[in-house]
Amino acid sequence: MATFTTFAFGTGESSTMKKKNIISQFSEACTNDKLVLEGPGMLGKEVKANTKLATRTILDWLAQQPSQQNTLNLSGFSRGSVTCIQIANRLKRYERFLTAREARLTAEGKTLLERLRGLEIHIFAMDPVAGLGDKNQRYARIIPDNVKSYVSVLQTDEMRRDFKPQDITRAIIASPQTKVSMLPMFGNHSDTTKIKSNTMQSGAKLCWYALHEFLTEHGTTFNGNVMPQLVDKDMNLSTLPTNPSTKDLLNLFSDHHLERDHYLKSGQRIKLVDGIPLPRKQRSLNKHLDYYVKNADFFVNQLERELFKLSYPKTFNYLFEQNLPDLRFPQASHCEKEDVIAELLTIRNENPTLFTKLLTRGVGETDEGLTLDEPAGVFCLEPSETMLQVFPNLVPDEVKLGNPGLNKLCHLEQDVYRLTFRYEREKSEFSPFSHRHQAHRSHAIRQEIQHIVNHQEEDAATKYHRILDTLEYHYRYLVKANSESELSALLKNELKKHGRTYQVQSVSVSREILASVVHGSLSLLKETISFIGHLGYVGGGVLTAVGSYIQDIGRRINESLGKLGYNPLKYVTSAVGYLLEGVGFAIKHSFGLKDLTNFITNGIRNFRDAVVNAIGPKTVERQQPVPVQPNDLHDVEADPVHQFKQQVQELRHERDAKLELNQQPIHEERSPELI
């Protein structure tokens, strides 16, 4: 079993640049088979060429390996991270291409197919940003099922409009078997790739440790079997302590919180040439932090939460898990207050910053000693899956054995979050500025699932089935309402993954006709009002775009002015900026017509669905549980829309492949277009 490692630089970066970063240091120190991809230009046109080059190189390497089981580690920054995702997708597409022609393959082709099927891919993506034109491109978003482990670091304080990451709302995880960790970190786009100042060190140190542990765990080797040296903006090198404990890493997170204001200022800093000349905008992931980590007001990401759990289990269990019994920690859960206070004294000595933060979580400090309020937190135990993925050597054997029911619940919870965000993200090309018709329902589903997991006093197995019941309720409602929403198909596929299938039947022809008439009439009324209210869609879209641009110019003016002080000219300029913001806001909302239209059409839609549901033209019966098939688990494109898109893509690739094959034989089936 061999390992191949690919390192991909970000935009404008290269292996020969004078100012080094994390990709430079790790790629230069790597001693096993590797490929280093130079960063693309500002427009990102080189991403496709880099992807093809890497795919060909990896296929050639695979063909030379004696073993069927091999490992491919992909790590990158910015567009380099997205390149890693595209490489995994090209390899998957080529595997499908060969599988479809397996009977006609040469011996060499069959060997290559076996190597592709046995290849385990692991991706470590640092702030994966695809760029303006590619952020929604299909193969920049899908994490295919040949990826066994995917870790992404997402910077919360990057505010440039054209630096949108592949976060939980964009990334599509093809297989539930893929281990996934998305880790928000303070700072702007590149603040974890090197130490930029003495007041911002923790982020880079944590990323250095995580990347080194991730790569070495999956077979990558480095000079002297030691971690590559840390680098700062002045190209000074330093060596991090080796073999950090969970408490050492948790201390780094405490430093990260202390440095929070400096990282925030780094994201707010404006340069003359700095992406699109529009005002800074907080990344949307900041609105969704509760879906990345529980207790997001206390923990920056899931890794920090799990480090606390493993470092000080009694305190964590009492303050963040309602002091629930945990079979993995029989002596460190469901403890008496005295035991927790004894551990808190240890925290005060070993991690004063963390202890100070705990004073806001029910811990008191008096002259007589420490006090504790009642147990707090969520009614759910922490499975610690991110630690198992990134730092498995620091996880006790009892935790490695795990709790199957707890893990199952965790996976379902995350699947539902990603499913609902995916539905909201994939809007129609004809109405990119409006919300999807069932966005309110997908948002409600997330909130309901979050409440079940965090606040219901039930065991993991009961919560698991309660979540499925919730999804089933919404699926039934949409079907009975004759809804054509894609959300219905997504819910159906998710339920199928967990063994729940349904038979839909018409109650009677008369009810079916009545429901169709009501649904069609009210839908026509809704679309007519929507068309008029949005000024023919095109007109509404133009106003939205123009209004947003004018509003953004006003914001940019005020951001650039900074503090006004006693400068009269600044006050006048600021007033102009605020005027532009107001005018832009009014235009963007069609002077109030857009909001009124949305209010009316939403009311008609809800009334239509309720009436059709009351008519009851269809019944939805759950069938007997069926075994979950691997193909069902791995098929992210099971809904009709994505099946159609996939078929079109594959037909195009097959057409291009045949044209190439007519010109030159490559394993008889190897298509340069695919690779």
C-alpha positions as CSV (number, residue, x, y, z in Angstrom):
1,M,0.0,0.0,0.0
2,A,1.5,3.3,-1.1
3,T,0.7,7.0,-0.5
4,F,0.7,9.9,-3.0
5,T,0.4,13.4,-1.7
6,T,-0.7,16.5,-3.7
7,F,-0.2,20.0,-2.5
8,A,-2.1,22.8,-4.3
9,F,-1.2,26.5,-3.9
10,G,-3.8,29.3,-3.8
11,T,-4.3,32.2,-6.3
12,G,-1.1,33.9,-7.3
13,E,1.1,31.6,-5.2
14,S,3.8,29.2,-6.3
15,S,6.6,27.0,-5.0
16,T,9.2,29.6,-6.0
17,M,7.7,32.6,-4.2
18,K,9.9,34.2,-1.6
19,K,7.2,34.5,1.0
20,K,6.5,31.0,2.2
21,N,3.3,29.6,3.8
22,I,1.9,26.3,5.0
23,I,1.7,24.8,1.5
24,S,5.3,25.7,0.8
25,Q,6.6,24.3,4.1
26,F,4.7,21.0,3.9
27,S,5.3,20.4,0.2
28,E,9.1,21.0,0.5
29,A,9.4,18.8,3.6
30,C,7.3,15.9,2.1
31,T,9.5,12.8,1.3
32,N,7.0,10.4,-0.3
33,D,5.6,10.5,-3.9
34,K,4.1,13.9,-4.4
35,L,2.9,16.5,-6.8
36,V,3.0,20.3,-6.2
37,L,0.5,22.4,-8.2
38,E,1.3,26.0,-8.8
39,G,-1.5,28.5,-7.9
40,P,-3.8,29.8,-10.7
41,G,-4.0,33.5,-11.8
42,M,-6.6,36.0,-10.6
43,L,-9.3,34.7,-13.0
44,G,-8.6,31.0,-12.0
45,K,-8.4,29.8,-15.6
46,E,-5.5,27.4,-14.6
47,V,-7.7,25.4,-12.2
48,K,-9.0,23.1,-14.9
49,A,-5.5,22.5,-16.3
50,N,-4.1,21.8,-12.9
51,T,-6.9,19.4,-12.2
52,K,-6.2,17.5,-15.5
53,L,-2.4,17.5,-14.8
54,A,-2.9,16.1,-11.3
55,T,-5.4,13.4,-12.5
56,R,-3.1,12.2,-15.2
57,T,-0.1,12.1,-12.8
58,I,-2.1,10.2,-10.2
59,L,-3.4,7.7,-12.8
60,D,0.1,7.1,-14.0
61,W,1.3,6.6,-10.4
62,L,-1.6,4.2,-9.7
63,A,-0.8,2.1,-12.7
64,Q,2.7,1.5,-11.3
65,Q,1.6,0.3,-7.9
66,P,1.6,-3.4,-7.1
67,S,-1.1,-3.2,-4.5
68,Q,-4.8,-2.6,-5.2
69,Q,-5.2,-0.5,-1.9
70,N,-3.5,2.9,-2.1
71,T,-3.9,6.3,-0.5
72,L,-4.1,9.8,-2.1
73,N,-3.8,12.8,0.2
74,L,-4.9,16.1,-1.2
75,S,-4.2,19.4,0.6
76,G,-4.6,22.9,-0.6
77,F,-5.3,26.5,0.2
78,S,-8.1,28.8,-1.4
79,R,-8.5,27.8,-5.1
80,G,-5.9,25.1,-4.4
81,S,-8.4,23.5,-2.0
82,V,-11.1,23.6,-4.6
83,T,-8.7,22.1,-7.1
84,C,-8.3,19.2,-4.7
85,I,-12.1,18.7,-4.7
86,Q,-12.1,18.8,-8.5
87,I,-9.3,16.2,-8.7
88,A,-11.3,13.8,-6.5
89,N,-14.3,14.3,-8.8
90,R,-12.3,13.7,-12.0
91,L,-10.9,10.5,-10.6
92,K,-14.5,9.4,-9.7
93,R,-15.8,10.2,-13.1
94,Y,-12.9,8.3,-14.8
95,E,-13.7,5.3,-12.5
96,R,-17.3,5.4,-13.7
97,F,-16.1,5.8,-17.3
98,L,-14.0,2.6,-17.0
99,T,-16.7,0.7,-15.1
100,A,-19.2,1.3,-17.9
101,R,-16.8,-0.3,-20.3
102,E,-15.4,-2.9,-18.0
103,A,-16.1,-5.9,-20.3
104,R,-14.0,-4.3,-23.1
105,L,-11.1,-3.2,-21.0
106,T,-7.6,-4.4,-21.7
107,A,-5.6,-6.1,-18.9
108,E,-3.9,-2.7,-18.2
109,G,-7.3,-1.0,-18.1
110,K,-8.8,-3.5,-15.7
111,T,-5.8,-3.1,-13.4
112,L,-6.2,0.6,-13.4
113,L,-9.9,0.3,-12.6
114,E,-9.1,-2.0,-9.6
115,R,-6.6,0.6,-8.4
116,L,-9.2,3.4,-8.7
117,R,-11.7,1.3,-6.8
118,G,-9.2,0.6,-4.0
119,L,-8.0,4.2,-3.8
120,E,-8.7,6.0,-0.5
121,I,-8.7,9.8,-0.9
122,H,-8.3,12.2,2.1
123,I,-8.7,16.0,1.6
124,F,-7.6,18.8,3.9
125,A,-9.0,22.0,2.5
126,M,-7.9,25.4,3.9
127,D,-10.6,28.0,3.3
128,P,-11.7,26.5,0.0
129,V,-12.7,29.5,-2.2
130,A,-13.6,28.7,-5.9
131,G,-13.8,32.3,-7.2
132,L,-16.7,34.3,-8.6
133,G,-17.5,32.1,-11.6
134,D,-16.8,28.7,-10.1
135,K,-18.2,28.8,-6.5
136,N,-21.4,27.0,-7.6
137,Q,-19.8,24.8,-10.3
138,R,-20.9,21.3,-9.7
139,Y,-17.5,19.5,-9.3
140,A,-16.2,22.3,-7.1
141,R,-18.9,21.5,-4.6
142,I,-19.4,17.7,-4.5
143,I,-17.3,15.6,-2.2
144,P,-17.5,12.3,-4.1
145,D,-17.8,8.9,-2.4
146,N,-14.1,8.0,-3.2
147,V,-13.2,10.6,-0.5
148,K,-13.0,8.8,2.8
149,S,-12.1,11.9,4.9
150,Y,-12.7,15.6,4.3
151,V,-11.6,18.4,6.6
152,S,-12.1,22.0,5.8
153,V,-10.9,25.1,7.7
154,L,-13.2,28.1,7.2
155,Q,-12.2,31.6,8.1
156,T,-15.0,33.5,9.8
157,D,-13.6,37.0,9.3
158,E,-12.9,37.1,5.6
159,M,-15.4,39.7,4.3
160,R,-14.5,40.3,0.6
161,R,-17.5,39.6,-1.6
162,D,-15.7,37.4,-4.0
163,F,-14.2,35.1,-1.4
164,K,-17.1,32.9,-0.6
165,P,-16.1,29.4,0.8
166,Q,-17.5,26.0,0.1
167,D,-19.2,25.9,3.5
168,I,-22.1,23.8,4.8
169,T,-24.5,25.6,2.5
170,R,-22.5,24.8,-0.7
171,A,-20.6,21.5,-0.1
172,I,-22.5,18.4,-1.2
173,I,-21.4,15.2,0.6
174,A,-22.1,12.3,-1.8
175,S,-21.7,9.5,0.7
176,P,-22.6,9.2,4.4
177,Q,-19.6,7.0,4.7
178,T,-17.3,10.0,4.2
179,K,-16.0,11.5,7.4
180,V,-16.6,15.3,7.4
181,S,-15.4,18.1,9.6
182,M,-15.9,21.7,8.8
183,L,-14.0,23.9,11.2
184,P,-14.6,27.7,11.5
185,M,-11.5,29.7,12.6
186,F,-11.1,33.3,13.4
187,G,-9.2,35.4,10.8
188,N,-9.3,36.4,7.2
189,H,-8.7,34.2,4.2
190,S,-5.0,33.5,4.7
191,D,-4.6,34.1,8.5
192,T,-3.9,30.4,9.2
193,T,-1.4,29.8,6.5
194,K,1.4,31.6,8.3
195,I,2.0,33.8,11.4
196,K,1.2,37.3,10.2
197,S,1.8,39.2,13.5
198,N,2.8,38.5,17.1
199,T,-0.9,39.1,18.0
200,M,-2.2,36.4,15.6
201,Q,-0.3,33.2,16.2
202,S,-2.7,30.6,17.5
203,G,-4.6,30.0,14.2
204,A,-1.5,29.1,12.2
205,K,-0.2,26.9,15.0
206,L,-3.5,25.0,15.2
207,C,-3.7,24.5,11.4
208,W,0.0,23.4,11.4
209,Y,-0.7,20.7,14.0
210,A,-4.0,19.6,12.3
211,L,-2.5,19.3,8.8
212,H,0.6,17.4,10.0
213,E,-1.5,15.0,12.0
214,F,-4.0,14.5,9.2
215,L,-1.4,13.8,6.6
216,T,0.9,11.5,8.7
217,E,-2.1,9.5,9.9
218,H,-2.8,8.7,6.2
219,G,0.7,7.8,5.2
220,T,2.5,11.1,4.2
221,T,6.1,11.3,5.4
222,F,8.3,14.3,6.1
223,N,12.0,15.0,6.5
224,G,13.3,13.4,9.7
225,N,9.8,12.3,10.6
226,V,9.2,15.8,12.2
227,M,6.7,18.5,11.5
228,P,7.6,21.1,9.0
229,Q,8.8,24.4,10.6
230,L,6.3,27.2,11.2
231,V,6.9,30.4,9.1
232,D,5.9,34.0,9.7
233,K,5.4,37.0,7.4
234,D,9.1,37.9,7.7
235,M,10.2,34.4,6.8
236,N,11.4,33.6,10.2
237,L,11.2,29.8,11.0
238,S,10.3,28.3,14.3
239,T,9.8,24.7,15.5
240,L,6.5,23.8,17.3
241,P,6.7,21.4,20.2
242,T,6.1,17.8,19.1
243,N,3.4,15.4,20.3
244,P,1.0,18.0,21.8
245,S,-1.6,16.7,24.3
246,T,-5.3,17.6,24.3
247,K,-4.6,20.1,27.0
248,D,-1.8,21.7,24.9
249,L,-4.1,22.1,21.9
250,L,-7.0,23.4,24.1
251,N,-4.6,26.1,25.4
252,L,-3.9,27.1,21.9
253,F,-7.7,27.6,21.4
254,S,-7.7,29.7,24.5
255,D,-5.0,31.9,22.9
256,H,-7.2,32.0,19.8
257,H,-10.0,33.5,21.8
258,L,-7.6,36.1,23.4
259,E,-6.5,37.1,19.9
260,R,-10.0,37.3,18.6
261,D,-10.1,41.1,18.1
262,H,-6.9,41.1,16.2
263,Y,-8.2,38.5,13.8
264,L,-11.4,40.5,13.3
265,K,-9.5,43.6,12.5
266,S,-7.5,41.6,10.0
267,G,-10.7,40.7,8.2
268,Q,-12.0,44.3,8.2
269,R,-8.8,45.8,6.8
270,I,-9.3,47.4,3.4
271,K,-6.6,47.7,0.7
272,L,-6.6,49.8,-2.5
273,V,-6.6,46.6,-4.6
274,D,-8.7,44.2,-2.7
275,G,-11.1,42.0,-4.7
276,I,-14.3,43.5,-5.9
277,P,-14.6,47.2,-4.9
278,L,-17.6,46.7,-2.8
279,P,-18.1,47.0,1.0
280,R,-17.1,44.1,3.3
281,K,-19.8,41.7,4.1
282,Q,-19.8,39.1,6.9
283,R,-19.6,35.6,5.6
284,S,-22.9,33.8,5.8
285,L,-21.4,30.9,7.8
286,N,-21.4,33.3,10.8
287,K,-25.2,33.1,10.7
288,H,-25.1,29.4,10.8
289,L,-22.4,28.6,13.5
290,D,-24.8,26.7,15.6
291,Y,-24.9,24.1,12.8
292,Y,-21.1,23.7,12.8
293,V,-20.7,23.3,16.6
294,K,-23.0,23.2,19.6
295,N,-22.6,26.1,22.1
296,A,-21.2,28.2,19.3
297,D,-21.2,31.2,21.6
298,F,-18.4,29.4,23.6
299,F,-16.5,27.2,21.1
300,V,-15.0,28.4,17.9
301,N,-15.4,25.0,16.3
302,Q,-16.1,21.3,16.9
303,L,-12.4,20.5,17.5
304,E,-12.2,22.9,20.4
305,R,-15.4,21.4,21.9
306,E,-14.1,17.9,21.7
307,L,-10.7,18.9,23.1
308,F,-12.5,20.2,26.2
309,K,-14.5,17.0,26.4
310,L,-11.3,14.9,26.4
311,S,-9.2,17.2,28.6
312,Y,-11.6,17.9,31.4
313,P,-14.5,15.4,31.0
314,K,-16.2,16.1,34.3
315,T,-16.5,19.8,33.8
316,F,-17.5,19.5,30.2
317,N,-20.2,16.9,31.1
318,Y,-21.6,19.0,33.9
319,L,-21.6,22.4,32.0
320,F,-22.3,21.3,28.4
321,E,-24.0,17.8,28.6
322,Q,-26.5,18.3,31.5
323,N,-24.3,15.9,33.6
324,L,-25.7,13.0,31.6
325,P,-24.3,9.5,32.2
326,D,-21.7,8.6,29.6
327,L,-20.6,4.9,29.4
328,R,-17.3,5.9,27.7
329,F,-16.5,8.0,30.8
330,P,-18.0,6.0,33.7
331,Q,-15.8,7.8,36.3
332,A,-16.0,11.2,34.7
333,S,-19.7,11.8,33.9
334,H,-22.8,12.2,36.0
335,C,-20.5,13.5,38.8
336,E,-21.2,15.2,42.1
337,K,-20.5,19.0,42.3
338,E,-17.5,18.4,44.6
339,D,-15.8,16.3,41.8
340,V,-16.5,18.9,39.2
341,I,-15.2,21.7,41.4
342,A,-12.0,19.7,42.0
343,E,-11.4,19.5,38.3
344,L,-12.2,23.2,37.9
345,L,-9.4,24.0,40.3
346,T,-7.1,22.1,37.9
347,I,-8.4,24.1,35.0
348,R,-7.8,27.4,36.8
349,N,-4.1,26.4,37.2
350,E,-3.6,24.9,33.7
351,N,-5.7,27.1,31.5
352,P,-6.6,30.4,33.3
353,T,-8.2,31.9,30.1
354,L,-10.6,28.9,29.8
355,F,-11.4,29.2,33.5
356,T,-12.3,32.9,33.2
357,K,-14.7,32.0,30.3
358,L,-16.4,29.4,32.5
359,L,-17.3,32.1,35.0
360,T,-20.0,33.0,32.5
361,R,-21.3,29.4,32.4
362,G,-22.5,28.9,35.9
363,V,-19.1,28.7,37.7
364,G,-18.7,31.1,40.6
365,E,-15.6,32.2,42.5
366,T,-15.9,33.5,46.1
367,D,-13.6,33.9,49.1
368,E,-14.8,30.5,50.4
369,G,-14.0,28.8,47.1
370,L,-15.7,27.8,43.8
371,T,-19.4,27.4,43.4
372,L,-21.5,25.7,40.7
373,D,-25.0,26.3,39.4
374,E,-27.2,23.4,38.2
375,P,-26.1,21.3,35.3
376,A,-26.4,23.0,31.9
377,G,-25.8,22.5,28.2
378,V,-27.6,20.2,25.7
379,F,-29.2,16.9,26.3
380,C,-26.8,15.1,23.9
381,L,-23.4,13.5,24.5
382,E,-20.5,14.5,22.4
383,P,-19.3,11.7,20.0
384,S,-15.9,13.3,19.4
385,E,-15.8,12.3,15.8
386,T,-13.6,15.3,14.7
387,M,-10.9,14.2,17.1
388,L,-11.1,10.7,15.7
389,Q,-10.7,12.1,12.3
390,V,-7.9,14.7,12.9
391,F,-6.1,13.6,16.1
392,P,-7.0,9.9,16.5
393,N,-3.8,9.2,18.6
394,L,-5.1,11.5,21.3
395,V,-8.5,9.8,21.7
396,P,-8.9,7.2,24.5
397,D,-9.7,3.6,23.4
398,E,-13.1,3.8,25.2
399,V,-14.1,6.7,22.9
400,K,-12.7,5.0,19.8
401,L,-15.0,2.1,20.5
402,G,-17.7,4.7,20.3
403,N,-21.4,4.6,20.8
404,P,-23.1,3.4,17.6
405,G,-26.4,5.0,18.5
406,L,-24.8,8.4,19.2
407,N,-22.8,8.3,16.0
408,K,-25.9,7.4,14.0
409,L,-27.8,10.4,15.5
410,C,-24.9,12.7,14.8
411,H,-24.6,11.7,11.1
412,L,-28.3,12.0,10.5
413,E,-28.4,15.5,12.2
414,Q,-25.6,16.7,9.9
415,D,-27.1,15.1,6.8
416,V,-30.4,17.0,7.4
417,Y,-28.6,20.3,7.9
418,R,-26.7,19.9,4.7
419,L,-29.8,18.7,2.8
420,T,-31.9,21.8,3.8
421,F,-29.1,24.2,3.1
422,R,-28.5,22.6,-0.3
423,Y,-32.2,23.0,-1.2
424,E,-32.1,26.7,-0.3
425,R,-28.8,27.3,-2.1
426,E,-29.8,25.7,-5.5
427,K,-32.1,28.4,-6.8
428,S,-33.6,28.6,-10.2
429,E,-31.5,30.4,-12.8
430,F,-34.6,32.5,-13.7
431,S,-35.0,33.9,-10.1
432,P,-31.5,33.9,-8.5
433,F,-32.4,36.8,-6.2
434,S,-35.5,35.2,-4.6
435,H,-36.0,32.6,-1.9
436,R,-37.1,29.1,-3.0
437,H,-40.7,28.3,-2.5
438,Q,-40.2,25.9,0.4
439,A,-37.3,27.8,2.0
440,H,-39.5,28.5,5.1
441,R,-40.1,24.8,5.5
442,S,-36.5,23.7,5.1
443,H,-35.6,26.4,7.7
444,A,-38.3,25.0,10.0
445,I,-37.0,21.5,9.6
446,R,-33.5,22.5,10.7
447,Q,-34.9,24.2,13.8
448,E,-37.1,21.2,14.7
449,I,-34.1,18.8,14.3
450,Q,-31.9,21.0,16.4
451,H,-34.5,21.2,19.1
452,I,-34.9,17.4,19.2
453,V,-31.2,16.8,19.4
454,N,-30.3,19.5,21.9
455,H,-33.3,19.9,24.1
456,Q,-35.3,16.7,24.2
457,E,-34.6,14.5,27.3
458,E,-34.4,11.2,25.3
459,D,-31.8,8.7,24.4
460,A,-30.0,8.8,21.1
461,A,-32.0,6.0,19.5
462,T,-35.3,7.7,20.3
463,K,-34.1,11.0,18.9
464,Y,-32.9,9.3,15.7
465,H,-36.4,7.9,15.0
466,R,-38.0,11.2,16.1
467,I,-35.9,13.0,13.4
468,L,-37.0,10.5,10.8
469,D,-40.6,11.0,11.9
470,T,-40.2,14.8,11.5
471,L,-38.8,14.4,8.0
472,E,-41.6,12.0,7.2
473,Y,-44.2,14.5,8.4
474,H,-42.9,17.2,6.0
475,Y,-42.6,14.7,3.1
476,R,-46.2,13.6,3.6
477,Y,-47.4,17.2,3.7
478,L,-45.6,18.1,0.5
479,V,-46.9,15.0,-1.4
480,K,-50.5,15.5,-0.3
481,A,-50.3,19.1,-1.3
482,N,-49.3,18.1,-4.8
483,S,-46.1,20.1,-4.3
484,E,-43.6,20.0,-7.1
485,S,-40.8,21.2,-4.8
486,E,-37.4,19.6,-5.1
487,L,-37.4,19.5,-1.2
488,S,-39.9,16.6,-1.4
489,A,-37.5,14.5,-3.5
490,L,-34.6,15.4,-1.2
491,L,-36.6,14.3,1.9
492,K,-37.7,11.1,0.1
493,N,-34.1,10.2,-0.7
494,E,-32.9,10.9,2.8
495,L,-35.7,8.8,4.3
496,K,-34.8,6.0,1.9
497,K,-31.2,6.0,3.1
498,H,-32.5,5.1,6.5
499,G,-34.8,2.3,5.3
500,R,-38.1,4.3,5.0
501,T,-39.8,4.0,1.7
502,Y,-43.4,5.1,0.8
503,Q,-46.1,4.2,-1.6
504,V,-48.2,7.1,-3.0
505,Q,-51.7,6.4,-4.3
506,S,-54.6,8.5,-5.4
507,V,-57.7,8.3,-3.2
508,S,-60.2,8.8,-6.1
509,V,-60.3,10.4,-9.5
510,S,-62.8,13.1,-8.4
511,R,-60.5,14.2,-5.6
512,E,-57.5,14.1,-7.8
513,I,-59.3,16.3,-10.4
514,L,-60.6,18.8,-7.7
515,A,-57.1,19.0,-6.1
516,S,-55.5,19.6,-9.5
517,V,-58.0,22.3,-10.4
518,V,-57.5,24.1,-7.0
519,H,-53.7,23.7,-7.2
520,G,-53.5,24.9,-10.8
521,S,-55.9,27.9,-10.3
522,L,-54.1,29.2,-7.2
523,S,-50.7,28.5,-8.7
524,L,-51.7,30.5,-11.8
525,L,-52.9,33.4,-9.5
526,K,-49.7,33.3,-7.5
527,E,-47.4,33.3,-10.6
528,T,-49.4,36.1,-12.2
529,I,-49.1,38.3,-9.1
530,S,-45.5,37.3,-8.8
531,F,-44.8,38.2,-12.4
532,I,-46.5,41.6,-12.1
533,G,-45.0,42.4,-8.7
534,H,-41.5,41.5,-9.8
535,L,-41.9,43.6,-12.9
536,G,-41.7,40.6,-15.3
537,Y,-38.8,39.0,-13.3
538,V,-36.2,40.5,-15.6
539,G,-37.2,44.0,-14.5
540,G,-37.3,43.0,-10.9
541,G,-33.9,41.3,-11.3
542,V,-32.4,44.3,-12.9
543,L,-33.7,46.6,-10.1
544,T,-32.4,44.2,-7.5
545,A,-28.9,44.2,-9.1
546,V,-28.8,47.9,-9.6
547,G,-30.2,48.7,-6.2
548,S,-27.7,46.3,-4.5
549,Y,-24.8,47.9,-6.4
550,I,-25.8,51.5,-5.4
551,Q,-26.3,50.4,-1.8
552,D,-22.9,48.7,-1.8
553,I,-21.2,51.8,-3.2
554,G,-22.7,53.8,-0.3
555,R,-21.5,51.2,2.2
556,R,-18.0,51.2,0.6
557,I,-17.8,55.0,0.9
558,N,-18.6,54.9,4.6
559,E,-16.2,52.0,5.3
560,S,-13.4,53.7,3.5
561,L,-13.9,56.9,5.5
562,G,-13.2,55.3,8.9
563,K,-13.6,57.6,11.9
564,L,-15.0,61.0,10.9
565,G,-13.3,63.0,13.6
566,Y,-13.7,66.8,13.0
567,N,-13.3,66.7,9.3
568,P,-16.4,68.5,7.7
569,L,-15.6,67.0,4.2
570,K,-15.8,63.5,5.7
571,Y,-19.2,64.3,7.1
572,V,-20.5,65.5,3.7
573,T,-19.0,62.5,2.0
574,S,-20.6,60.2,4.7
575,A,-24.0,61.8,4.1
576,V,-23.7,61.1,0.4
577,G,-22.8,57.5,1.3
578,Y,-25.8,57.1,3.5
579,L,-28.0,58.6,0.8
580,L,-26.8,56.1,-1.7
581,E,-27.5,53.3,0.7
582,G,-31.0,54.5,1.2
583,V,-31.7,54.9,-2.5
584,G,-30.1,51.6,-3.3
585,F,-32.2,49.8,-0.7
586,A,-35.4,51.3,-2.1
587,I,-34.5,50.4,-5.7
588,K,-33.5,46.9,-4.6
589,H,-36.9,46.3,-3.1
590,S,-38.7,47.9,-6.0
591,F,-39.8,50.7,-3.7
592,G,-41.7,48.3,-1.5
593,L,-43.5,46.4,-4.3
594,K,-41.2,43.4,-4.0
595,D,-41.8,42.8,-0.3
596,L,-45.6,43.3,-0.7
597,T,-45.6,40.8,-3.7
598,N,-43.7,38.2,-1.7
599,F,-46.1,38.6,1.3
600,I,-49.1,38.0,-1.0
601,T,-47.6,35.1,-3.0
602,N,-46.4,33.4,0.2
603,G,-49.9,33.6,1.6
604,I,-51.5,32.2,-1.6
605,R,-49.0,29.4,-1.7
606,N,-49.7,28.4,1.9
607,F,-53.4,28.6,1.4
608,R,-53.2,26.5,-1.8
609,D,-51.1,23.8,0.0
610,A,-53.5,23.7,2.9
611,V,-56.6,23.4,0.7
612,V,-55.1,20.7,-1.5
613,N,-54.0,18.8,1.7
614,A,-57.5,19.1,3.1
615,I,-59.0,17.7,-0.1
616,G,-56.7,14.7,0.4
617,P,-56.1,13.5,-3.2
618,K,-53.3,11.2,-2.2
619,T,-52.4,8.8,0.5
620,V,-48.8,8.2,1.6
621,E,-48.2,4.8,3.2
622,R,-44.9,3.7,4.7
623,Q,-43.8,0.4,3.3
624,Q,-42.0,-2.3,5.3
625,P,-38.4,-1.4,6.1
626,V,-35.9,-2.4,3.4
627,P,-32.2,-3.0,3.8
628,V,-30.2,0.1,3.0
629,Q,-28.1,-0.6,-0.1
630,P,-24.6,0.8,-0.5
631,N,-25.6,2.3,-3.9
632,D,-28.5,4.2,-2.2
633,L,-26.1,5.6,0.4
634,H,-23.6,6.8,-2.2
635,D,-26.1,8.3,-4.7
636,V,-26.2,12.0,-4.0
637,E,-27.9,12.6,-7.4
638,A,-30.9,10.4,-6.7
639,D,-33.5,13.2,-7.2
640,P,-34.8,13.7,-10.8
641,V,-33.3,17.1,-11.4
642,H,-29.8,16.0,-10.5
643,Q,-30.2,12.7,-12.3
644,F,-30.9,14.6,-15.5
645,K,-28.0,17.0,-15.0
646,Q,-25.7,14.0,-14.3
647,Q,-26.9,12.2,-17.4
648,V,-26.3,15.2,-19.6
649,Q,-22.8,15.6,-18.2
650,E,-22.0,12.0,-18.8
651,L,-23.4,12.0,-22.3
652,R,-21.2,15.0,-23.1
653,H,-18.1,13.3,-21.7
654,E,-18.9,10.0,-23.5
655,R,-19.3,12.0,-26.8
656,D,-15.9,13.7,-26.3
657,A,-14.3,10.4,-25.2
658,K,-15.5,8.7,-28.4
659,L,-14.1,11.5,-30.5
660,E,-10.8,11.1,-28.8
661,L,-10.9,7.3,-29.0
662,N,-11.4,7.4,-32.8
663,Q,-8.2,9.4,-33.0
664,Q,-5.9,7.5,-30.7
665,P,-6.2,4.4,-28.4
666,I,-5.4,5.0,-24.7
667,H,-6.0,1.8,-22.8
668,E,-8.8,1.5,-25.5
669,E,-11.1,3.5,-23.1
670,R,-9.1,6.2,-21.5
671,S,-10.6,9.6,-22.4
672,P,-8.3,12.6,-22.1
673,E,-11.4,14.8,-21.7
674,L,-12.3,13.0,-18.5
675,I,-8.7,13.2,-17.1
